[in-house]
Amino acid sequence: MRGMDVARVLTFFSFTYKRELYSCAVVRWFDTIGDLPNEDTGMWVVQPAHNNNNTPHISIIHIDSIYRAAHLIPVYGTQVVPAQHHHHQTYDIFHRFYVNKYADHHSFEIAF
């Protein structure tokens, strides 16, 4: 994806160290599945990344390293999504996502 990575921002925070303000984000990383976009959709597929001990790959990054928002579409299976599913649970319930290059002109031009 042109050297870019996908991450979910969990929270933003800032702190001061030696009179310098640092604005940061706690992120959960996603791994790209495959070396090419999905053949049918033309979109990259990602999944939540895990460390060697199977814990989520979470990091703290400076907000200046965030380029732009990405629109992720769940890769739906063959089963119906439960009625009690809420939109804020999507990243926790689904295991793979399409990176939507069709969300807007900038997404298409920048990442693809």
DSSP file (Angstrom, degrees, kcal/mol; ACC not computed):
  #  RESIDUE AA STRUCTURE BP1 BP2  ACC     N-H-->O    O-->H-N    N-H-->O    O-->H-N    TCO  KAPPA ALPHA  PHI   PSI    X-CA   Y-CA   Z-CA
    1    1 A M    >         0   0    0      0, 0.0     3,-1.6     0, 0.0   111,-0.1   0.000 360.0 360.0 360.0  48.9    0.0    0.0    0.0
    2    2 A R  T 3   -     0   0    0      1,-0.3     3,-0.1   110,-0.1   110,-0.1   0.847 360.0 -56.2  56.1  37.9    2.7    2.4   -1.0
    3    3 A G  T 3  S+     0   0    0      1,-0.3     2,-0.3   108,-0.1    -1,-0.3   0.554 106.6 127.5  77.3   7.5    4.6    2.0    2.2
    4    4 A M    <   -     0   0    0     -3,-1.6     2,-0.3   107,-0.1    -1,-0.3  -0.701  43.9-151.9 -98.4 152.3    1.6    3.0    4.4
    5    5 A D        -     0   0    0     -2,-0.3     2,-0.4    -3,-0.1    26,-0.1  -0.817  11.8-127.6-116.8 159.3    0.2    1.0    7.3
    6    6 A V  E     +A   30   0A   0     24,-0.5    24,-2.3    -2,-0.3     2,-0.3  -0.902  32.0 167.1-108.7 135.4   -3.3    0.8    8.7
    7    7 A A  E     -A   29   0A   0     -2,-0.4     2,-0.5    22,-0.2    22,-0.2  -0.990  31.6-129.7-144.2 151.0   -3.9    1.3   12.4
    8    8 A R  E     -A   28   0A   0     20,-3.0    20,-2.4    -2,-0.3     2,-0.5  -0.901  25.5-131.7-100.6 125.0   -7.0    1.9   14.6
    9    9 A V  E     +A   27   0A   0     -2,-0.5    18,-0.2    18,-0.2     3,-0.1  -0.662  24.8 179.7 -77.7 122.6   -6.7    4.9   17.0
   10   10 A L  E     -     0   0A   0     16,-3.4     2,-0.3    -2,-0.5    -1,-0.2   0.818  65.0 -19.8 -90.4 -37.5   -7.7    3.8   20.4
   11   11 A T  E     -A   26   0A   0     15,-1.2    15,-2.8     2,-0.0    -1,-0.4  -0.971  54.8-130.9-165.4 155.7   -7.2    7.2   22.2
   12   12 A F  E     +A   25   0A   0     -2,-0.3     2,-0.3    13,-0.2    13,-0.2  -0.864  33.0 158.5-107.5 147.2   -5.3   10.5   21.8
   13   13 A F  E     -A   24   0A   0     11,-2.2    11,-3.5    -2,-0.4     2,-0.3  -0.975  20.8-152.8-157.3 166.1   -3.3   12.0   24.6
   14   14 A S  E     -A   23   0A   0     -2,-0.3     2,-0.3     9,-0.2     9,-0.2  -0.965   9.0-176.7-140.9 159.4   -0.5   14.5   25.2
   15   15 A F  E     -A   22   0A   0      7,-1.9     7,-3.2    -2,-0.3     2,-0.5  -0.977  22.6-124.6-150.6 160.6    2.2   15.0   27.7
   16   16 A T  E     +A   21   0A   0     -2,-0.3     2,-0.4     5,-0.2     5,-0.2  -0.931  24.5 177.7-112.5 132.0    4.9   17.6   28.4
   17   17 A Y  E >  S-A   20   0A   0      3,-2.6     3,-1.4    -2,-0.5    -2,-0.0  -0.981  74.8 -13.1-136.0 122.2    8.6   16.5   28.8
   18   18 A K  T 3  S-     0   0    0     -2,-0.4    -1,-0.1     1,-0.3     3,-0.1   0.910 129.4 -54.7  50.4  47.2   11.3   19.1   29.4
   19   19 A R  T 3  S+     0   0    0      1,-0.2     2,-0.5    -3,-0.0    -1,-0.3   0.599 114.0 119.7  65.9  15.3    8.8   21.9   28.5
   20   20 A E  E <   -A   17   0A   0     -3,-1.4    -3,-2.6     2,-0.0     2,-0.4  -0.946  59.0-137.8-112.1 128.8    8.0   20.3   25.1
   21   21 A L  E     -A   16   0A   0     -2,-0.5     2,-0.5    -5,-0.2    -5,-0.2  -0.725  16.0-164.7 -87.3 129.6    4.4   19.2   24.4
   22   22 A Y  E     -A   15   0A   0     -7,-3.2    -7,-1.9    -2,-0.4     2,-0.5  -0.967   4.4-158.7-116.6 119.2    4.1   15.8   22.7
   23   23 A S  E     +A   14   0A   0     -2,-0.5    40,-2.3    -9,-0.2    41,-0.4  -0.872  26.6 169.8 -98.2 123.8    0.7   14.9   21.1
   24   24 A C  E     -AB  13  62A   0    -11,-3.5   -11,-2.2    -2,-0.5     2,-0.3  -0.758  26.8-147.1-131.8 170.5    0.3   11.2   20.7
   25   25 A A  E     -AB  12  61A   0     36,-2.4    36,-2.6    -2,-0.2     2,-0.6  -0.995  16.1-135.4-138.6 142.8   -2.1    8.4   19.9
   26   26 A V  E     -AB  11  60A   0    -15,-2.8   -16,-3.4    -2,-0.3   -15,-1.2  -0.890  37.8-175.2 -93.4 124.4   -2.4    4.8   21.1
   27   27 A V  E     -AB   9  59A   0     32,-2.9    32,-2.3    -2,-0.6     2,-0.5  -0.893  28.4-143.1-126.3 152.0   -3.0    2.7   18.0
   28   28 A R  E     -AB   8  58A   0    -20,-2.4   -20,-3.0    -2,-0.3    30,-0.2  -0.973  32.0-133.8-109.9 124.2   -3.7   -1.0   17.3
   29   29 A W  E     -A    7   0A   0     28,-2.5    20,-2.8    -2,-0.5     2,-0.4  -0.366  10.7-149.1 -80.7 154.1   -2.0   -2.1   14.1
   30   30 A F  E     -AC   6  48A   0    -24,-2.3   -24,-0.5    18,-0.3     2,-0.4  -0.939  10.5-137.6-118.2 144.8   -3.4   -4.1   11.2
   31   31 A D  E     - C   0  47A   0     16,-3.4    16,-2.2    -2,-0.4     2,-0.3  -0.812  20.9-120.9 -98.4 142.2   -1.5   -6.5    9.0
   32   32 A T  E     - C   0  46A   0     -2,-0.4     2,-0.7    14,-0.2    14,-0.2  -0.658  21.2-137.1 -79.5 136.8   -2.0   -6.5    5.2
   33   33 A I  E     - C   0  45A   0     12,-3.3    12,-0.5    -2,-0.3     3,-0.2  -0.864  67.4 -10.4 -97.1 116.3   -3.1   -9.9    3.9
   34   34 A G  S    S-     0   0    0     -2,-0.7     4,-0.1     1,-0.1    11,-0.0  -0.101  80.2 -89.4  86.5 172.4   -1.3  -10.8    0.7
   35   35 A D  S    S+     0   0    0      2,-0.1    -1,-0.1     9,-0.0     9,-0.0   0.476 104.7  41.1 -99.4  -6.3    1.0   -8.8   -1.6
   36   36 A L  S    S-     0   0    0     -3,-0.2     9,-0.3     7,-0.1     3,-0.1  -0.925  93.2 -88.2-137.5 159.4   -1.7   -7.4   -3.8
   37   37 A P        -     0   0    0      0, 0.0     7,-0.3     0, 0.0    -2,-0.1  -0.220  64.8 -74.3 -61.1 161.1   -5.2   -6.0   -3.5
   38   38 A N     >  -     0   0    0      5,-3.2     4,-2.6     1,-0.1     5,-0.2  -0.350  40.8-134.6 -58.3 133.2   -8.1   -8.4   -3.5
   39   39 A E  T  4 S+     0   0    0      1,-0.2    -1,-0.1     2,-0.2     0, 0.0   0.845 100.0  43.5 -62.8 -37.1   -8.7   -9.6   -7.1
   40   40 A D  T  4 S+     0   0    0      1,-0.1    -1,-0.2     3,-0.1    -2,-0.0   0.865 127.5  24.8 -79.3 -37.4  -12.5   -9.1   -7.0
   41   41 A T  T  4 S-     0   0    0      2,-0.2    -2,-0.2     0, 0.0    -1,-0.1   0.694  89.2-131.5-103.0 -22.4  -12.7   -5.7   -5.3
   42   42 A G     <  +     0   0    0     -4,-2.6     2,-0.3     1,-0.3    -3,-0.1   0.549  70.0 119.9  77.9   6.9   -9.4   -4.0   -6.0
   43   43 A M        -     0   0    0     -5,-0.2    -5,-3.2    -6,-0.1    -1,-0.3  -0.804  68.3-113.0-107.4 147.3   -9.1   -3.2   -2.3
   44   44 A W  E     - D   0  99A   0     55,-0.5    55,-2.6    -2,-0.3     2,-0.4  -0.418  27.5-139.3 -68.5 150.6   -6.4   -4.3    0.1
   45   45 A V  E     -CD  33  98A   0    -12,-0.5   -12,-3.3    -9,-0.3     2,-0.3  -0.958  23.1-178.5-115.3 133.5   -7.5   -6.6    2.9
   46   46 A V  E     -CD  32  97A   0     51,-2.8    51,-2.6    -2,-0.4   -14,-0.2  -0.875  10.5-165.9-127.8 160.5   -6.2   -6.2    6.4
   47   47 A Q  E     -C   31   0A   0    -16,-2.2   -16,-3.4    -2,-0.3    49,-0.2  -0.979  41.4 -82.6-141.1 152.8   -6.6   -7.9    9.7
   48   48 A P  E     -C   30   0A   0      0, 0.0   -18,-0.3     0, 0.0     2,-0.2  -0.314  50.6-125.4 -57.2 134.2   -5.7   -6.9   13.3
   49   49 A A        -     0   0    0    -20,-2.8     8,-2.2     8,-0.2     2,-0.3  -0.518  24.5-162.8 -83.3 149.4   -2.0   -7.6   14.0
   50   50 A H  B     -F   56   0B   0      6,-0.3     2,-0.1    -2,-0.2   -20,-0.0  -0.954  16.4-122.0-130.4 150.4   -0.8   -9.7   17.0
   51   51 A N    >   -     0   0    0      4,-3.2     3,-2.1    -2,-0.3     6,-0.1  -0.246  45.9 -88.9 -77.4 175.3    2.5  -10.0   18.7
   52   52 A N  T 3  S+     0   0    0      1,-0.3    -1,-0.1     2,-0.1    -2,-0.0   0.781 129.9  54.5 -58.7 -28.6    4.3  -13.4   19.0
   53   53 A N  T 3  S-     0   0    0      2,-0.1    -1,-0.3     3,-0.0    -2,-0.0   0.204 121.5-107.7 -92.7  16.6    2.4  -14.1   22.3
   54   54 A N  S <  S+     0   0    0     -3,-2.1    -2,-0.1     1,-0.3     3,-0.1   0.623  76.3 134.7  69.4  17.4   -1.0  -13.5   20.5
   55   55 A T        -     0   0    0      1,-0.1    -4,-3.2     3,-0.0    -1,-0.3  -0.661  68.3 -86.7 -88.5 153.3   -1.6  -10.2   22.2
   56   56 A P  B     -F   50   0B   0      0, 0.0     2,-1.1     0, 0.0    -6,-0.3  -0.296  39.9-116.5 -59.4 140.9   -2.8   -7.2   20.1
   57   57 A H        +     0   0    0     -8,-2.2   -28,-2.5   -28,-0.3     2,-0.4  -0.708  48.5 169.8 -81.9 103.1    0.0   -5.2   18.5
   58   58 A I  E     +B   28   0A   0     -2,-1.1     2,-0.3   -30,-0.2   -30,-0.2  -0.927   5.9 171.6-120.5 139.6   -0.5   -1.8   20.2
   59   59 A S  E     -B   27   0A   0    -32,-2.3   -32,-2.9    -2,-0.4     2,-0.5  -0.919  32.3-122.6-140.3 165.0    1.9    1.2   20.0
   60   60 A I  E     +B   26   0A   0     -2,-0.3     2,-0.3   -34,-0.2   -34,-0.2  -0.966  37.2 177.0-108.4 127.6    2.1    4.8   21.0
   61   61 A I  E     -B   25   0A   0    -36,-2.6   -36,-2.4    -2,-0.5     2,-0.2  -0.906  35.1-104.9-128.3 156.6    2.9    7.1   18.0
   62   62 A H  E >   -B   24   0A   0     -2,-0.3     3,-2.0   -38,-0.2   -38,-0.3  -0.596  32.1-125.4 -74.6 141.1    3.2   10.8   17.5
   63   63 A I  G >  S+     0   0    0    -40,-2.3     3,-1.6     1,-0.3   -39,-0.1   0.724 105.5  72.3 -66.4 -18.6    0.1   12.3   15.8
   64   64 A D  G 3  S+     0   0    0    -41,-0.4    -1,-0.3     1,-0.3   -40,-0.1   0.690  89.2  62.5 -67.1 -15.8    2.3   13.8   13.1
   65   65 A S  G <  S+     0   0    0     -3,-2.0     2,-0.6     2,-0.0    -1,-0.3   0.476  81.2  95.9 -88.1  -1.1    2.9   10.3   11.8
   66   66 A I    <   -     0   0    0     -3,-1.6     3,-0.1     1,-0.2    -3,-0.0  -0.807  51.9-177.5 -88.8 120.5   -0.9    9.9   11.0
   67   67 A Y        -     0   0    0     -2,-0.6     2,-0.3     1,-0.3    -1,-0.2   0.927  55.8 -39.9 -86.1 -48.9   -1.4   10.8    7.4
   68   68 A R        -     0   0    0     39,-0.0    -1,-0.3     0, 0.0     2,-0.1  -0.976  65.5 -78.4-168.2 168.5   -5.2   10.5    7.0
   69   69 A A        -     0   0    0     -2,-0.3     2,-0.4    -3,-0.1    -3,-0.0  -0.469  38.6-149.1 -75.3 149.3   -8.2    8.4    8.1
   70   70 A A        -     0   0    0    -63,-0.2     2,-0.7    -2,-0.1    31,-0.1  -0.945   9.5-134.1-118.5 143.4   -8.9    5.2    6.3
   71   71 A H        -     0   0    0     29,-0.4    29,-3.0    -2,-0.4     2,-0.5  -0.874  22.9-163.1 -98.0 117.4  -12.4    3.7    5.8
   72   72 A L  E     -E   99   0A   0     -2,-0.7    27,-0.2    27,-0.2    -2,-0.0  -0.872   4.5-162.0-105.4 132.2  -12.5    0.0    6.6
   73   73 A I  E     -E   98   0A   0     25,-2.6    25,-3.3    -2,-0.5    -2,-0.0  -0.950  25.9-117.5-111.0 125.5  -15.3   -2.3    5.5
   74   74 A P  E     -E   97   0A   0      0, 0.0     2,-1.0     0, 0.0    23,-0.3  -0.289  19.8-124.0 -59.7 144.7  -15.8   -5.6    7.3
   75   75 A V        -     0   0    0     21,-2.6    20,-0.3     0, 0.0    21,-0.3  -0.827  36.2-146.6 -87.6 104.6  -15.3   -8.7    5.2
   76   76 A Y        -     0   0    0     -2,-1.0     4,-0.1     1,-0.1     2,-0.0  -0.423   7.9-148.7 -76.2 147.0  -18.7  -10.3    5.8
   77   77 A G        -     0   0    0      2,-0.2    -1,-0.1    -2,-0.1     4,-0.1   0.040  38.2 -84.6 -91.5-154.1  -19.1  -14.0    6.0
   78   78 A T  S    S+     0   0    0      2,-0.1     2,-0.2    -2,-0.0    -2,-0.0   0.512  99.1  88.6 -96.2  -6.9  -22.1  -16.1    5.1
   79   79 A Q  S    S-     0   0    0      1,-0.1    -2,-0.2     3,-0.0     2,-0.2  -0.606  85.1-101.7 -94.6 155.1  -23.9  -15.7    8.4
   80   80 A V        -     0   0    0     -2,-0.2    -1,-0.1     1,-0.1    -2,-0.1  -0.476  38.2-110.9 -71.2 140.0  -26.3  -12.9    9.3
   81   81 A V        -     0   0    0     -2,-0.2    -1,-0.1     1,-0.1     4,-0.0  -0.596  43.7-104.4 -71.3 128.9  -24.9  -10.2   11.5
   82   82 A P    >   -     0   0    0      0, 0.0     3,-1.7     0, 0.0    -1,-0.1  -0.198  19.6-126.8 -57.5 144.4  -26.6  -10.5   15.0
   83   83 A A  T 3  S+     0   0    0      1,-0.3    -2,-0.1    -3,-0.1     0, 0.0   0.796 108.8  59.7 -62.6 -29.6  -29.3   -7.9   15.7
   84   84 A Q  T 3  S+     0   0    0      2,-0.1    -1,-0.3     0, 0.0     2,-0.2   0.467  78.6 117.6 -80.7   0.2  -27.6   -7.0   19.0
   85   85 A H    <   -     0   0    0     -3,-1.7     2,-0.3     2,-0.0    -4,-0.0  -0.501  51.7-157.2 -67.8 131.3  -24.5   -6.0   17.1
   86   86 A H    >   -     0   0    0     -2,-0.2     3,-2.3     1,-0.1     4,-0.3  -0.852  25.0-118.2-111.3 149.5  -23.7   -2.3   17.5
   87   87 A H  G >  S+     0   0    0     -2,-0.3     3,-1.4     1,-0.3     4,-0.3   0.816 111.8  61.5 -56.3 -33.6  -21.6   -0.2   15.1
   88   88 A H  G 3  S+     0   0    0      1,-0.3    -1,-0.3     2,-0.1     3,-0.2   0.583  99.8  57.0 -72.8  -7.3  -18.9    0.5   17.8
   89   89 A Q  G X> S+     0   0    0     -3,-2.3     4,-1.9     1,-0.1     3,-1.2   0.454  76.4 100.6 -96.6  -3.0  -18.2   -3.2   18.1
   90   90 A T  H <> S+     0   0    0     -3,-1.4     4,-2.2    -4,-0.3     3,-0.2   0.873  79.8  49.2 -55.2 -46.6  -17.4   -3.7   14.4
   91   91 A Y  H 34 S+     0   0    0     -4,-0.3    -1,-0.3     1,-0.2    -2,-0.1   0.727 115.9  45.3 -68.7 -19.6  -13.6   -3.7   14.8
   92   92 A D  H <4 S+     0   0    0     -3,-1.2    -1,-0.2    -4,-0.1    -2,-0.2   0.737 115.8  43.8 -92.4 -25.9  -13.8   -6.2   17.6
   93   93 A I  H  < S+     0   0    0     -4,-1.9     2,-0.2    -3,-0.2    -2,-0.2   0.885 104.8  62.5 -88.1 -42.9  -16.3   -8.6   16.0
   94   94 A F     <  -     0   0    0     -4,-2.2     3,-0.1    -5,-0.2   -18,-0.1  -0.538  60.2-160.4 -88.9 154.2  -14.9   -8.9   12.4
   95   95 A H  S    S+     0   0    0    -20,-0.3     2,-0.3     1,-0.2    -1,-0.1   0.587  72.0  38.1-110.7 -15.0  -11.5  -10.3   11.7
   96   96 A R        -     0   0    0    -21,-0.3   -21,-2.6   -49,-0.2     2,-0.3  -0.987  62.8-170.5-139.2 149.1  -10.8   -9.0    8.2
   97   97 A F  E     -DE  46  74A   0    -51,-2.6   -51,-2.8    -2,-0.3     2,-0.4  -0.991  21.3-129.3-140.6 144.8  -11.5   -5.6    6.6
   98   98 A Y  E     -DE  45  73A   0    -25,-3.3   -25,-2.6    -2,-0.3     2,-0.9  -0.768  24.5-131.4 -85.5 138.2  -11.3   -4.1    3.1
   99   99 A V  E     -DE  44  72A   0    -55,-2.6     2,-0.9    -2,-0.4   -55,-0.5  -0.844  29.1-132.5 -88.3 109.8   -9.4   -0.8    2.9
  100  100 A N    >   +     0   0    0    -29,-3.0     3,-0.8    -2,-0.9   -29,-0.4  -0.496  33.4 173.5 -74.9 101.7  -11.9    1.3    1.0
  101  101 A K  T 3  S+     0   0    0     -2,-0.9     3,-0.3     1,-0.2    -1,-0.2   0.584  78.0  62.9 -80.1  -9.3  -10.1    3.1   -1.8
  102  102 A Y  T 3  S+     0   0    0      1,-0.2    -1,-0.2     5,-0.1     3,-0.1   0.359  71.3  99.0 -95.1   4.7  -13.4    4.3   -3.2
  103  103 A A  S <  S-     0   0    0     -3,-0.8     2,-0.3     1,-0.2    -1,-0.2   0.894 100.6 -27.6 -60.9 -41.8  -14.4    6.3   -0.1
  104  104 A D     >  -     0   0    0     -3,-0.3     4,-1.8    -4,-0.2    -1,-0.2  -0.967  69.3 -88.9-163.2 172.8  -13.2    9.5   -1.8
  105  105 A H  H  > S+     0   0    0     -2,-0.3     4,-2.4     1,-0.2     5,-0.2   0.884 121.4  53.4 -57.7 -43.0  -10.8   10.9   -4.4
  106  106 A H  H  > S+     0   0    0      1,-0.2     4,-2.8     2,-0.2     5,-0.4   0.895 106.5  51.8 -64.6 -40.6   -8.0   11.4   -1.9
  107  107 A S  H  > S+     0   0    0      1,-0.2     4,-1.4     2,-0.2     5,-0.4   0.923 112.2  47.0 -60.1 -43.2   -8.2    7.8   -0.7
  108  108 A F  H  X S+     0   0    0     -4,-1.8     4,-0.7     1,-0.2    -2,-0.2   0.920 118.4  39.8 -66.0 -44.5   -8.0    6.5   -4.2
  109  109 A E  H  < S+     0   0    0     -4,-2.4    -2,-0.2     3,-0.2    -1,-0.2   0.873 119.4  42.4 -74.6 -39.0   -5.0    8.8   -5.2
  110  110 A I  H  < S+     0   0    0     -4,-2.8    -3,-0.2    -5,-0.2    -2,-0.2   0.954 123.8  27.1 -78.3 -51.3   -2.9    8.6   -2.1
  111  111 A A  H  <        0   0    0     -4,-1.4    -1,-0.2    -5,-0.4    -3,-0.1   0.546 360.0 360.0 -93.8  -7.6   -3.0    5.0   -1.0
  112  112 A F     <        0   0    0     -4,-0.7    -3,-0.2    -5,-0.4    -1,-0.2   0.391 360.0 360.0-138.1 360.0   -3.5    3.3   -4.3
